[in-house]
């Protein structure tokens, strides 16, 4: 089994508001991520959210995600990762994705390509690259669960990527959307322009 962990419990400090429910096309931001994940063969996917984000919880359930509440979100991204990892049965899991909730242009095609590149049981970390630039999402062999459980603060899987470069399997992706997430208002405006362009070309 391969699990998906969608990280959606950020405070949106730099944006100044909850960004995952902002509109993008005919959906909200987080819905595009959930849609991409739902269209993959992932066995189960978690949506990690703040307890107060009722709208995101409702959206996640509608798209078939298992909701994981993170009341410790102020202590950083690592707390969200841990909350979800605790839900994973190590004996049955082969690996897990860390997927950013603010990457609405990620597609099922990208996730599927990473899955096809994965050889379970070899301790791989499958990382997408666009022209030598590292992107997201990242697929980890289940053997990395304990090491990620020990990470603290507002950091995620990049700690392991930097610490174990010999275990990283680079997968070249021809789509630069793996590099795009939304931190600020200008990122959102840029994302809308890219989305409109992709939509007109039938890519979304």
C-alpha positions in Angstrom: 0.0 0.0 0.0 1.0 3.6 -0.7 -0.5 6.3 1.3 -1.0 10.0 0.5 -0.5 12.7 3.1 -1.9 16.1 2.1 -0.6 18.8 4.3 -3.3 21.5 4.7 -2.9 22.7 8.3 -0.6 25.7 7.6 -1.6 29.1 9.2 -1.2 31.0 5.9 0.8 33.8 7.8 2.4 35.2 4.7 -0.9 35.2 2.9 -2.8 36.8 5.8 -5.8 34.5 5.3 -6.9 30.9 4.7 -5.6 30.3 1.2 -6.8 26.7 0.5 -10.4 27.8 0.1 -9.6 30.5 -2.4 -11.2 30.1 -5.8 -9.3 28.7 -8.8 -11.4 28.0 -11.9 -14.6 26.2 -10.9 -13.1 24.8 -7.7 -11.3 25.9 -4.5 -7.5 25.5 -4.3 -7.5 22.4 -2.1 -10.0 20.7 -4.3 -7.6 20.6 -7.2 -5.1 18.7 -5.0 -7.7 16.4 -3.7 -8.9 15.7 -7.3 -5.4 14.9 -8.5 -4.9 12.4 -5.6 -8.3 10.8 -6.1 -7.5 10.1 -9.7 -4.4 8.0 -8.7 -4.2 4.4 -7.5 -3.2 5.5 -3.9 -4.8 3.1 -1.4 -5.6 5.8 1.1 -5.0 9.5 1.5 -5.1 11.7 4.6 -5.9 15.4 4.7 -4.2 17.0 7.7 -6.1 20.1 8.8 -6.5 22.6 11.7 -9.5 21.6 13.8 -11.1 25.1 13.2 -11.0 24.8 9.4 -14.5 23.4 9.1 -14.8 24.2 5.4 -11.6 22.4 4.4 -12.7 19.4 6.5 -16.1 19.3 4.7 -14.3 19.5 1.3 -11.8 16.8 2.2 -14.6 14.4 3.2 -16.5 15.1 0.0 -13.4 14.1 -2.0 -12.9 10.9 0.0 -10.0 11.9 2.2 -9.6 10.6 5.7 -9.4 13.7 7.9 -6.5 14.1 10.4 -6.8 16.9 12.9 -3.7 18.7 14.0 -4.3 21.0 17.0 -0.5 21.5 17.2 -0.2 23.2 13.8 1.5 26.3 15.3 4.6 24.1 16.0 5.1 23.7 12.3 4.8 21.3 9.4 6.5 18.4 11.2 3.6 18.1 13.5 1.2 17.6 10.6 3.4 14.9 9.1 3.6 13.1 12.5 -0.1 13.2 13.0 -0.7 11.4 9.6 2.2 9.0 10.0 0.7 7.7 13.2 -2.3 6.6 11.1 -0.2 4.5 8.9 0.1 0.7 9.5 3.8 0.1 9.0 3.3 -3.6 8.3 1.0 -3.1 5.4 2.5 0.2 4.0 5.2 0.3 1.3 5.5 4.0 1.1 3.8 7.4 1.5 3.6 10.7 -0.3 4.0 14.1 1.3 1.8 16.4 -0.8 1.4 20.1 -0.3 -2.1 21.4 0.0 -1.2 24.6 -1.8 0.0 23.0 -5.0 -3.2 23.0 -7.0 -1.6 22.5 -10.4 -0.2 19.0 -9.4 -1.8 16.3 -11.6 -2.5 12.7 -11.2 -0.2 12.1 -14.1 2.7 13.5 -12.1 1.9 11.4 -9.0 1.4 8.3 -11.2 4.9 8.8 -12.8 6.5 8.9 -9.3 4.6 5.8 -8.2 5.9 3.9 -11.3 9.4 4.9 -10.5 9.2 3.5 -7.0 10.7 0.2 -6.0 9.4 -0.7 -2.5 11.8 -2.1 0.1 14.9 -0.3 -1.2 14.7 2.7 1.0 14.1 5.1 -1.9 13.1 8.7 -1.7 11.4 9.5 -5.0 11.8 13.2 -5.8 10.5 15.1 -8.9 12.8 17.5 -10.7 12.2 20.1 -13.4 15.4 21.2 -15.0 17.5 20.4 -11.9 15.1 22.2 -9.6 13.6 20.0 -6.9 9.8 20.0 -6.6 6.9 18.3 -4.9 5.3 15.9 -4.1 7.8 13.4 -2.7 7.3 9.7 -2.2 9.1 8.0 0.7 9.7 4.4 1.3 8.0 3.4 4.6 11.4 2.8 6.2 11.7 6.6 6.6 8.7 6.8 8.9 10.6 6.7 12.2 13.2 9.2 11.0 10.4 11.6 10.0 8.7 11.1 13.3 11.8 12.5 15.0 11.8 15.7 13.0 10.7 18.9 14.8 9.7 22.4 13.8 8.4 23.9 10.6 10.2 21.5 8.3 9.3 18.4 6.4 10.7 15.8 4.1 13.5 18.0 2.7 15.5 17.2 5.9 15.7 13.6 4.8 16.4 14.5 1.2 19.4 16.5 2.3 20.6 14.0 4.9 20.4 11.0 2.6 21.2 12.1 -1.0 22.4 8.6 -1.9 18.8 7.3 -1.4 17.2 10.0 -3.6 15.9 8.8 -6.9 15.4 11.8 -9.2 12.5 11.6 -11.6 12.6 14.2 -14.3 9.2 15.9 -14.9 8.6 18.0 -18.0 6.0 20.1 -16.1 7.2 23.0 -14.0 4.0 23.0 -11.9 5.9 20.8 -9.5 7.7 23.9 -8.4 4.7 26.1 -7.8 3.0 26.6 -4.4 1.2 29.6 -2.9 2.7 31.6 -0.1 1.8 35.1 -0.9 -0.9 37.0 -2.7 1.3 37.5 -5.8 1.8 33.7 -5.9 -2.0 33.3 -6.0 -2.4 35.8 -8.8 0.4 34.1 -10.8 -1.2 30.7 -10.2 -4.5 32.0 -11.6 -2.8 33.2 -14.7 -1.1 29.9 -15.2 -4.3 28.0 -14.5 -6.2 30.0 -17.1 -3.5 29.4 -19.7 -3.5 25.6 -18.9 -7.3 25.5 -18.9 -7.5 27.2 -22.4 -5.1 24.6 -23.7 -7.1 21.7 -22.3 -4.4 20.7 -19.9 -6.6 21.0 -16.8 
